[in-house]
Amino acid sequence: MKDFDLEGLSREMPYTMPEHFLDDMTERVVAQIGKQRKHRTERRIVALFASAASVAAVALLFLHPFGSNGLNIPDYESISQCASVDEVLQSMTADELGVYSLMSNYYGN
Amino acid sequence: MKRDQSDIVNNQGSLSVSDESIARLLCDDNHVEEAVRLIMKKYGEPLYWHIRRMVVAHDDAEDCLQETMINVYKYRSTYSNEYPLSSWLYKIATNESLKLLKNRSGFTMSVDDLGDSLKDSVREEASPNADETLILLQEAIALLPAKQKMVFNLRYYDDKSYEEIHQIVGDSINTLKTNYHYAVQKIKDYILEHQL
């Protein structure tokens, strides 16, 4: 029976590869990988900021004065510790008193 | 780049980087692009021809090779050095080729049904001065079922051992040998039938 010598045949291909094809392909692949890496880094930064913002928001909720004491209104003790109006007026210089009376007239107080 | 003991300076004085060095660079985020360049330099051409023999058309081979390299980057953490780097690369390239053929065949046909259209592409893609027997050989390969085609190409053109083909294709060595045997027989029959 007739046989064909496959092993003796050339391993050459009947096709051609365009010139510089592999170099161009390398540059394209490297550029695409660079883009993907950049996107990944940006995504990581956004995620980092998002988690930092969440932590800050939670911390603010626990540490802010209205978190523990309701509205931000000074309590009675801190009001009583304030100097009386008379004491303040007594400590003012003549110029300051002039400005005070001018402003009082202006605001109707 | 740090040279490894396994990196060899060849006769032309250029550095032939070992697969171990390339694999190390590939896993290092700061050197991944360098690793991809080295892979393209060392394996770009054999991978291109491996894909081209499967998909026939240059444009398809181009798409597959690009996708293969992107997947090499994407899935680099899955590479295990218990297998040679080349087997891993060939496996990705083979999968990409099969994926393209599967997309081409659609839902109603299998990849193996594409034989006739691939065979027709062989003559369209062949160089005008190509040897007629080489064209017949490619036509015969195009008509083979995908598994036989893969095994035949890897053994006949890439000189891969059955162990390496097993790492790429995944079948048992006996199955691979059977596939190769059938492939050779079908190719011989086709060439004898069509040769002038």
Interface residues (C-beta under 8 A of the other chain):
Chain A: K2 D3 F4 L6 L9 S10 R11 E12 M13 P14 Y15 T16 M17 P18 F21 L22 M25 T26 R28 V29 V30 Q32 I33 G34 Q36 R37
Chain B: D29 V32 E33 V36 R37 M40 K41 G44 E45 Y48 W49 R52 R53 H58 E62 L65 Q66 M69 I70 Y73 K74 V122 E125 A126 S127 A130 D131 T133 L134 I135 L137 Q138 Y156 Y157 V184 I187 K188 I191 L192 Q195
